[in-house]
Amino acid sequence: MNRRATPRPEYDTPTLVTRDSVTRHLWGDDESGRVGDEVLVSSHELHALVFTLAPGGRFGHSPENRTVFAADEVYAVLEGTIAVINPATGETQRAETGDFVFFRRDTWHHGINWGDGPARVLEFFSPPPAAGAASAYAKEQPYLARTLHGDPQTIGRWPMDRAEFASSATMTHLRLGDLCWRVEGDLQVGLVCSTEHLTVAWSRLLAGHRSVERRHDGDALVHLTRGELHIHTPDGRGPNWWRLIPGDSLAIPRGFGYQMVNQSGDALEAVIASAPGYLSGGVVD
């Protein structure tokens, strides 16, 4: 049985987190399954990690490790294919590389790697464990003893009643075409979610371009998924010029500004999250 709490790396100045420097943790137990986590940040405002499932690998829940939290969550699929399941209802979302799955508090969730290779998923979570929204909250909820991995209500009614099922869904599967698009200077931004607790956005910056200086209303994380990114943090303590390659993240605590710069010959893509708010001062021109 795994009783160790997830580590909580927190930073008081902008900090580069790489695959070599990330904080690693093994979550779960024999009943829930075990998952390797790479914890990027776990502050009092934002929790973010990357988890990996081997082909056919899965996680569920157990009395000691319950997967129902008082938080808004986003799964961003970095690699592979994952089924995200609400075992209380059987609702199942299939997400591939580049897709997102969003769900709100009190949503039980399991995951299965449906691909031929590893599934790597970037997870954002707020309110974070430091606010009591994770395992401490989960252990106070009624235990889910009976689980469903497929909604029995759809049998005999699909796709005729598809709209009804969509209106009662507890999870939202989004591809790039489903995002809410924004023009923020030279930065192309697609909102995955924006709630009172968490904003997650996909972003793209063309070769030779740079963003305006950005400042979030809370802690933030920039995770690079494609290309090469330089970030200037003018008011950081210590280094203020960072180079990211795919898989790297920059943790940006509340109060620090940053500018994204693409000095390469190719477009770059990144996922940006902030909690609890999005941009300080409103819209970026």
URDATA-V394240 format. One record per residue. N is the residue number from 1. RES is the residue in one small letter. PHI is phi in radians with two decimals (* if undefined). D_FIRST is the distance of its C-alpha to the first C-alpha in whole Angstrom. Layout:
# URDATA-V394240
[[N & RES & PHI & D_FIRST] [N & RES & PHI & D_FIRST]]
This chain:
# URDATA-V394240
[[1 & m & * & 0] [2 & n & -1.75 & 4] [3 & r & -1.83 & 6] [4 & r & -1.35 & 9] [5 & a & -1.26 & 12] [6 & t & -1.08 & 14] [7 & p & -1.05 & 17] [8 & r & -2.23 & 20] [9 & p & -1.16 & 23] [10 & e & -2.33 & 26] [11 & y & -2.21 & 30] [12 & d & -1.82 & 33] [13 & t & -2.64 & 36] [14 & p & -0.92 & 35] [15 & t & -2.45 & 33] [16 & l & -1.42 & 33] [17 & v & -2.09 & 29] [18 & t & -1.93 & 29] [19 & r & -1.09 & 27] [20 & d & -1.44 & 27] [21 & s & -1.75 & 27] [22 & v & -1.15 & 24] [23 & t & -1.48 & 21] [24 & r & -1.79 & 18] [25 & h & -2.67 & 14] [26 & l & -1.79 & 11] [27 & w & -1.68 & 10] [28 & g & 1.87 & 8] [29 & d & -2.64 & 5] [30 & d & -1.10 & 7] [31 & e & -1.39 & 9] [32 & s & -1.38 & 10] [33 & g & 1.59 & 10] [34 & r & -2.03 & 10] [35 & v & -2.29 & 13] [36 & g & -1.44 & 15] [37 & d & -1.85 & 17] [38 & e & -2.02 & 20] [39 & v & -1.47 & 20] [40 & l & -1.47 & 24] [41 & v & -2.76 & 25] [42 & s & -2.61 & 23] [43 & s & -1.64 & 26] [44 & h & -1.41 & 27] [45 & e & -2.20 & 29] [46 & l & -2.45 & 27] [47 & h & -2.11 & 23] [48 & a & -2.54 & 24] [49 & l & -2.65 & 22] [50 & v & -2.02 & 22] [51 & f & -2.04 & 19] [52 & t & -2.20 & 20] [53 & l & -2.10 & 19] [54 & a & -1.23 & 21] [55 & p & -0.92 & 23] [56 & g & 1.38 & 22] [57 & g & -1.22 & 19] [58 & r & -2.65 & 17] [59 & f & -2.33 & 14] [60 & g & -2.29 & 14] [61 & h & -2.56 & 12] [62 & s & -2.53 & 10] [63 & p & -1.00 & 10] [64 & e & -1.47 & 8] [65 & n & -2.19 & 9] [66 & r & -1.76 & 13] [67 & t & -1.87 & 16] [68 & v & -2.49 & 19] [69 & f & -2.27 & 20] [70 & a & -1.64 & 23] [71 & a & -2.59 & 25] [72 & d & -1.48 & 27] [73 & e & -2.33 & 25] [74 & v & -2.28 & 27] [75 & y & -1.83 & 26] [76 & a & -1.92 & 28] [77 & v & -1.42 & 28] [78 & l & -1.46 & 29] [79 & e & -2.77 & 29] [80 & g & 1.56 & 28] [81 & t & -2.36 & 28] [82 & i & -2.30 & 25] [83 & a & -1.68 & 25] [84 & v & -1.89 & 24] [85 & i & -2.16 & 23] [86 & n & -1.62 & 23] [87 & p & -1.26 & 22] [88 & a & -1.33 & 24] [89 & t & -2.07 & 27] [90 & g & 1.56 & 26] [91 & e & -0.97 & 28] [92 & t & -2.32 & 28] [93 & q & -2.04 & 29] [94 & r & -1.80 & 29] [95 & a & -2.17 & 30] [96 & e & -1.92 & 31] [97 & t & -0.86 & 32] [98 & g & 1.59 & 34] [99 & d & -1.58 & 32] [100 & f & -2.33 & 31] [101 & v & -2.25 & 29] [102 & f & -2.07 & 29] [103 & f & -2.62 & 27] [104 & r & -1.82 & 28] [105 & r & -0.99 & 26] [106 & d & 1.13 & 24] [107 & t & -1.80 & 24] [108 & w & -1.10 & 20] [109 & h & -2.63 & 20] [110 & h & -2.14 & 18] [111 & g & -2.48 & 20] [112 & i & -2.36 & 21] [113 & n & -1.38 & 23] [114 & w & -1.69 & 26] [115 & g & -1.70 & 28] [116 & d & -1.52 & 29] [117 & g & -2.14 & 27] [118 & p & -1.12 & 25] [119 & a & -1.87 & 24] [120 & r & -2.03 & 24] [121 & v & -2.24 & 24] [122 & l & -1.57 & 25] [123 & e & -2.00 & 23] [124 & f & -2.00 & 25] [125 & f & -2.66 & 24] [126 & s & -2.76 & 26] [127 & p & -1.01 & 26] [128 & p & -1.52 & 23] [129 & p & -0.98 & 20] [130 & a & -1.08 & 22] [131 & a & -1.61 & 24] [132 & g & 1.42 & 21] [133 & a & -1.59 & 21] [134 & a & -1.85 & 18] [135 & s & -1.09 & 14] [136 & a & -1.07 & 17] [137 & y & -1.22 & 19] [138 & a & -1.03 & 17] [139 & k & -1.25 & 15] [140 & e & -1.58 & 19] [141 & q & -1.58 & 20] [142 & p & -0.98 & 20] [143 & y & -1.28 & 17] [144 & l & -1.59 & 19] [145 & a & -1.52 & 18] [146 & r & -1.84 & 21] [147 & t & -2.06 & 21] [148 & l & -2.12 & 24] [149 & h & -2.11 & 24] [150 & g & 2.75 & 28] [151 & d & -1.33 & 30] [152 & p & -1.16 & 32] [153 & q & -1.21 & 35] [154 & t & -1.38 & 36] [155 & i & -1.16 & 37] [156 & g & 1.45 & 41] [157 & r & -2.29 & 41] [158 & w & -1.97 & 41] [159 & p & -1.67 & 42] [160 & m & -1.01 & 45] [161 & d & -1.81 & 43] [162 & r & -0.99 & 41] [163 & a & -1.09 & 42] [164 & e & -1.13 & 41] [165 & f & -1.15 & 37] [166 & a & -1.11 & 37] [167 & s & -1.22 & 38] [168 & s & -1.86 & 35] [169 & a & -1.15 & 33] [170 & t & -1.75 & 30] [171 & m & -2.29 & 29] [172 & t & -2.08 & 32] [173 & h & -1.69 & 32] [174 & l & -2.20 & 35] [175 & r & -1.78 & 37] [176 & l & -0.98 & 39] [177 & g & -1.19 & 42] [178 & d & -1.64 & 40] [179 & l & -1.31 & 40] [180 & c & -1.63 & 42] [181 & w & -1.55 & 44] [182 & r & -2.39 & 46] [183 & v & -1.79 & 48] [184 & e & -2.12 & 47] [185 & g & 1.12 & 50] [186 & d & -1.46 & 49] [187 & l & -1.54 & 46] [188 & q & -1.45 & 45] [189 & v & -2.27 & 42] [190 & g & -2.11 & 40] [191 & l & -1.29 & 38] [192 & v & -1.44 & 35] [193 & c & -2.68 & 34] [194 & s & -2.61 & 36] [195 & t & -2.07 & 35] [196 & e & -1.24 & 35] [197 & h & -1.95 & 32] [198 & l & -2.69 & 31] [199 & t & -2.17 & 34] [200 & v & -2.22 & 33] [201 & a & -2.42 & 36] [202 & w & -1.56 & 37] [203 & s & -2.40 & 40] [204 & r & -2.45 & 42] [205 & l & -2.30 & 45] [206 & l & -1.25 & 48] [207 & a & -0.99 & 49] [208 & g & 1.36 & 51] [209 & h & -1.96 & 50] [210 & r & -2.50 & 48] [211 & s & -1.44 & 47] [212 & v & -1.26 & 48] [213 & e & -1.16 & 46] [214 & r & -2.03 & 43] [215 & r & -2.55 & 42] [216 & h & -1.75 & 39] [217 & d & -1.54 & 38] [218 & g & 2.52 & 35] [219 & d & -1.32 & 33] [220 & a & -2.43 & 33] [221 & l & -2.49 & 31] [222 & v & -1.94 & 34] [223 & h & -2.06 & 32] [224 & l & -1.48 & 34] [225 & t & -1.95 & 34] [226 & r & -2.68 & 38] [227 & g & 1.54 & 40] [228 & e & -2.30 & 41] [229 & l & -2.20 & 41] [230 & h & -1.91 & 42] [231 & i & -2.22 & 41] [232 & h & -1.76 & 44] [233 & t & -2.03 & 42] [234 & p & -1.11 & 46] [235 & d & -1.93 & 44] [236 & g & -1.33 & 41] [237 & r & -1.63 & 41] [238 & g & 1.58 & 41] [239 & p & -1.02 & 41] [240 & n & -2.29 & 43] [241 & w & -2.42 & 43] [242 & w & -2.12 & 40] [243 & r & -1.98 & 40] [244 & l & -2.02 & 37] [245 & i & -2.00 & 36] [246 & p & -0.93 & 34] [247 & g & 1.74 & 30] [248 & d & -1.51 & 31] [249 & s & -2.29 & 31] [250 & l & -2.06 & 33] [251 & a & -1.48 & 31] [252 & i & -2.18 & 34] [253 & p & -1.16 & 34] [254 & r & -0.90 & 36] [255 & g & 1.69 & 40] [256 & f & -1.74 & 40] [257 & g & -1.58 & 42] [258 & y & -2.71 & 42] [259 & q & -2.25 & 44] [260 & m & -1.60 & 43] [261 & v & -2.28 & 46] [262 & n & -1.91 & 46] [263 & q & -1.66 & 48] [264 & s & -1.59 & 47] [265 & g & -1.69 & 49] [266 & d & -2.26 & 47] [267 & a & -1.14 & 45] [268 & l & -2.09 & 42] [269 & e & -2.33 & 39] [270 & a & -2.58 & 36] [271 & v & -1.84 & 34] [272 & i & -2.08 & 34] [273 & a & -2.26 & 32] [274 & s & -2.54 & 33] [275 & a & -2.66 & 32] [276 & p & -1.49 & 33] [277 & g & -1.79 & 36] [278 & y & -1.80 & 38] [279 & l & -1.65 & 41] [280 & s & -1.19 & 43] [281 & g & 1.45 & 47] [282 & g & 1.62 & 46] [283 & v & -1.28 & 47] [284 & v & -1.51 & 48] [285 & d & -1.43 & 51]]
